[in-house]
């Protein structure tokens, strides 16, 4: 079954709280066109990597209480993006489901493995190395991926193999998840890839 027969795999999500307003447009069958406006330049850069290397169209706009901290904005973007992935995947019929790989960026090397299992779980063993990357706290990358994994219903494992530059390590991890998502959401059959009959 082609993606044309199953209909577009798209989602528009919006979440508004007293701390943040986040809006995400996602098309899993896009071309890698990405726009990110979060007020956190390094996070914009990482979201751009996610969309471009994931091969899907992604627009993220967020306004948060950055005067307090970047934590709420980073976490809430993960929640909304994860929800968009879950909605766009629908019943997941025909997807490859699993993907993994080892991804380098100069001296940094990161392992990523994921399963579109419907069972959210995160194993995050990424050494942030740097204390800050611009205005971004690298420790918040873990909060982003936890929020994403639980909202998307994805099992996600990430591990640093090597790396001395915090920018390189975090960027390699985002590119790695992007490439794994690209592989895992690819439609290659018709049935749901599970002995349970659903994911």
N, C-alpha and C positions, 0 to 999 in steps of 0.2 A: 504494500500500500504506500503510495507516495504522500508527501506532505501536502500536496495539492488536494488529494482526495480526503485527507483528514482535516483540512482547514488550516488556517494560519495559527501558528504557535506564538501567540502574542499575549501581553498582559499590560494593563495600566493599573498601577497601585498608588494610593495616596494615604499617608498616615499623618495625623495632626495631633500633637499633644501640647501641653503647656511649655514643653522644652524644645520641641522641634516640629517642623513641617517638612515632610519628605515626599517627593513625587518621583516615580520611576515608570518609564516606558521601556518595554523589552520586546524584541522580536528575535526569537531563537533562530529563525531562518533568514536573518539579515545578511549584511555584507561587512560588518565590523565598524559601522559608523557610530561614533560615540561622542556624547556631549556630557560633561560633568561640571556642575557648578555647586560646590558644597561650602565654599568659604574656607576650605582647607586645601591649599594648593597641592601638597604631596598626595593627599587622598584623591584629588581630581586626576592626578597623573596615574595613580594605581587603577582607578576605575576605567580610565582610557585604555590601559593595558588589558584589563579584563575583557572589555568589549571587543577591542581590535583582535586580540589573540584568540578570543573565544569565537570570533566569527559571527557574533550577533549584534544587532543594532541595540544601542543602550543610551537612554537619556536619564540622567539623575540630576535633580534639582533639590537642594536642601537649604533650609534656613534654621539655624539652631542657636542655642544660648552659648555662643563661643566666648562670650565675655566671662562665663563661669568656667567652662572647660570644653574640650573637644569631645569628651567621652560620649555624651548623649547623642551628638550628631553622628559620630562614627557608628555607634551601636545601632541606632535607629535606621541608618541607611542599610546596614546588614539585614535587619529585620524585613524592611520593605523589599529589598532586592531578592531576598530568599523567597518571600511570598510571591513575587512576580515570576520567579523561576518555577515554583510549584504550580501556579495557575497556568503558565504557558505550556508546561509539560502535560497537563491534563491527566489522562489515565496511563500515560507512558507507554502505550502500545507501540511495539516495534523498536523502541530505543535500544541502544547497545548496553546501557545501564552502567557498566563498569569502565573505569579508565585509570591509568596510572602512568607515571613517568618520572624521569630524573632531569631537572632543568637547571642549566648553568647561566650565570651572568658574570663574566670575568672570573674572579676568584671564588665567587659564591656558587654553591651547588645545593639544590633543594629537591627532596623526594616528595611527591604528591600522589595520593591514591584516593579515589572516591567511588561511591556506589549510590546510585539514585534509588535507594532502598525503601524510602518511606520511614526509615528508622533513624532519626537524627542523632548524630554522635560526632564529637570532635576530639581528635588527638592532635594537639598542637605542641610540637617540640622544635619551635623555631627560635633560635637565639637572636634577639633583636640587635645585639652588638652595640649600636649607638643609643645614647640616651634620648636624643631628639634628631629628627630629620626635618629641618625647617621648623614649621609650627606643629609638626605631627609627632606624637608620642608613639614610638614603635610598639610599645606594649599594647596599644589599642588595636593593633592588627589582630591579635587573638580574640578580642571582644567582637570585632567585625565578623570574623569567620565563625565564631560560635553562634552569633545572632543569625548569620546567613544559613548555617547548616541546620539549625533547629527550625527556622522558618521554611526552608526549602524541603526539609525531610531528607537530608543527605547525610550519609556517613562520610566523613572527611578526615584523612590522615595527612599531616604535613610534618616534615622533619628536615632540619638543616644537616647537610652532610659536611659542608665546609663554608667558610666565609668570614671575612674580617671587616667588610664595609656594610654598615647597616642598611644603606639605601639599596645596595645590590642584593642583599639577602631578602629583604621584604619584596623587592620588585620581582626577583626570581620566583618567590612563592605565589605572587599574584599571577604571573605569567603561567606558572605551572597549573594553578587551578583553572585558569582560562582554557588552556589546551586540553586539560582533562575533561572539563565541561563540554568543550567542542566535540570530543570523541564520544562521551557518554550519552549526549542527547541526540546523536546522529540516528536517524531512522534507517534500520536495515532489515526490518521484517514487519510482521503484522500483529503477532501476539504479544501479550505482556510477558516480559522475560523473568518469570518467577514460577516456581512450582506451586505457589499459593494461588496463582491466577490473578493476583493484583499486587500493586506496589503502593 
